[in-house]
Amino acid sequence: MKNYEIGTRVHDHCLNCFSNEQKVVEVVSKEFSDRVVETLWLQCTNCGKLHSRLVQHDR
């Protein structure tokens, strides 16, 4: 399971300018009985647009 922290840079395409690098600005975690789902709020390092992405991890 990869831990995402605020300020970490991730490789994900921006939907606005198609840049390949974004920075994590917030991580919201929700735990279920068999997995953990995290909502990552990402900010593009090129244009500054905010995006969200769901990531799930099995226990």
C-alpha atoms as an extended CHARMM CRD file, in Angstrom:
* protein
*
        59  EXT
         1         1  MET       CA              0.0000000000        0.0000000000        0.0000000000  PROA      1               0.0000000000
         2         2  LYS       CA              1.4840000000        3.3170000000       -1.0660000000  PROA      2               0.0000000000
         3         3  ASN       CA              1.1640000000        6.1550000000        1.4250000000  PROA      3               0.0000000000
         4         4  TYR       CA              0.3550000000        9.5180000000       -0.0970000000  PROA      4               0.0000000000
         5         5  GLU       CA              1.4180000000       12.6090000000        1.8140000000  PROA      5               0.0000000000
         6         6  ILE       CA              0.6940000000       16.2730000000        1.2250000000  PROA      6               0.0000000000
         7         7  GLY       CA              3.3270000000       17.7510000000       -1.0630000000  PROA      7               0.0000000000
         8         8  THR       CA              4.1760000000       14.4470000000       -2.7680000000  PROA      8               0.0000000000
         9         9  ARG       CA              4.4400000000       14.6740000000       -6.5420000000  PROA      9               0.0000000000
        10        10  VAL       CA              2.6040000000       12.0270000000       -8.5640000000  PROA      10              0.0000000000
        11        11  HSD       CA              2.5650000000       11.2110000000      -12.2640000000  PROA      11              0.0000000000
        12        12  ASP       CA             -1.0120000000       11.7650000000      -13.4220000000  PROA      12              0.0000000000
        13        13  HSD       CA             -2.3030000000       13.6850000000      -16.4410000000  PROA      13              0.0000000000
        14        14  CYS       CA             -3.9270000000       17.0740000000      -15.8840000000  PROA      14              0.0000000000
        15        15  LEU       CA             -7.2900000000       17.2720000000      -17.6130000000  PROA      15              0.0000000000
        16        16  ASN       CA             -6.7550000000       20.9570000000      -18.3930000000  PROA      16              0.0000000000
        17        17  CYS       CA             -3.2150000000       21.2810000000      -19.8010000000  PROA      17              0.0000000000
        18        18  PHE       CA             -2.1870000000       17.5880000000      -20.0730000000  PROA      18              0.0000000000
        19        19  SER       CA              0.9020000000       18.0760000000      -17.9180000000  PROA      19              0.0000000000
        20        20  ASN       CA              2.1930000000       14.7760000000      -16.5000000000  PROA      20              0.0000000000
        21        21  GLU       CA              3.0160000000       15.8970000000      -12.9310000000  PROA      21              0.0000000000
        22        22  GLN       CA              0.6940000000       16.8870000000      -10.0980000000  PROA      22              0.0000000000
        23        23  LYS       CA              1.1660000000       17.5980000000       -6.3930000000  PROA      23              0.0000000000
        24        24  VAL       CA             -0.9550000000       16.0820000000       -3.5940000000  PROA      24              0.0000000000
        25        25  VAL       CA             -2.6880000000       18.8700000000       -1.6260000000  PROA      25              0.0000000000
        26        26  GLU       CA             -5.1080000000       16.7800000000        0.4840000000  PROA      26              0.0000000000
        27        27  VAL       CA             -5.7260000000       13.0920000000        1.2930000000  PROA      27              0.0000000000
        28        28  VAL       CA             -9.1470000000       11.9910000000        2.5910000000  PROA      28              0.0000000000
        29        29  SER       CA             -9.2420000000        8.3780000000        3.7960000000  PROA      29              0.0000000000
        30        30  LYS       CA            -12.3280000000        6.1890000000        4.3050000000  PROA      30              0.0000000000
        31        31  GLU       CA            -11.9530000000        2.7240000000        5.8610000000  PROA      31              0.0000000000
        32        32  PHE       CA            -14.2220000000       -0.2090000000        5.0840000000  PROA      32              0.0000000000
        33        33  SER       CA            -14.0720000000       -3.7780000000        6.4230000000  PROA      33              0.0000000000
        34        34  ASP       CA            -12.0310000000       -5.1490000000        3.5120000000  PROA      34              0.0000000000
        35        35  ARG       CA            -10.3010000000       -2.0920000000        1.9940000000  PROA      35              0.0000000000
        36        36  VAL       CA             -9.3040000000        1.5140000000        2.4120000000  PROA      36              0.0000000000
        37        37  VAL       CA            -10.3780000000        4.1400000000       -0.1360000000  PROA      37              0.0000000000
        38        38  GLU       CA             -8.4990000000        7.4100000000       -0.3790000000  PROA      38              0.0000000000
        39        39  THR       CA             -9.5740000000       10.5180000000       -2.2440000000  PROA      39              0.0000000000
        40        40  LEU       CA             -6.5120000000       12.3710000000       -3.4550000000  PROA      40              0.0000000000
        41        41  TRP       CA             -6.8740000000       16.0570000000       -4.2150000000  PROA      41              0.0000000000
        42        42  LEU       CA             -4.2090000000       16.9540000000       -6.7370000000  PROA      42              0.0000000000
        43        43  GLN       CA             -2.9970000000       20.3060000000       -8.0500000000  PROA      43              0.0000000000
        44        44  CYS       CA             -1.3130000000       20.5380000000      -11.4270000000  PROA      44              0.0000000000
        45        45  THR       CA              2.2450000000       21.8470000000      -11.1440000000  PROA      45              0.0000000000
        46        46  ASN       CA              1.9070000000       23.5760000000      -14.5330000000  PROA      46              0.0000000000
        47        47  CYS       CA             -1.5030000000       25.3350000000      -14.5970000000  PROA      47              0.0000000000
        48        48  GLY       CA             -2.6440000000       25.0640000000      -10.9310000000  PROA      48              0.0000000000
        49        49  LYS       CA             -5.9770000000       23.3230000000      -11.6840000000  PROA      49              0.0000000000
        50        50  LEU       CA             -7.3400000000       21.0190000000       -8.9280000000  PROA      50              0.0000000000
        51        51  HSD       CA             -8.3780000000       17.4260000000       -9.6440000000  PROA      51              0.0000000000
        52        52  SER       CA             -9.4500000000       14.4710000000       -7.5180000000  PROA      52              0.0000000000
        53        53  ARG       CA             -8.6200000000       10.7910000000       -7.8830000000  PROA      53              0.0000000000
        54        54  LEU       CA             -9.8360000000        7.7140000000       -5.9840000000  PROA      54              0.0000000000
        55        55  VAL       CA             -7.3010000000        5.1080000000       -4.8840000000  PROA      55              0.0000000000
        56        56  GLN       CA             -8.2500000000        1.8650000000       -3.1380000000  PROA      56              0.0000000000
        57        57  HSD       CA             -6.0780000000       -0.5240000000       -1.1470000000  PROA      57              0.0000000000
        58        58  ASP       CA             -6.9790000000       -4.0500000000       -0.0290000000  PROA      58              0.0000000000
        59        59  ARG       CA             -6.2320000000       -5.0030000000        3.5430000000  PROA      59              0.0000000000
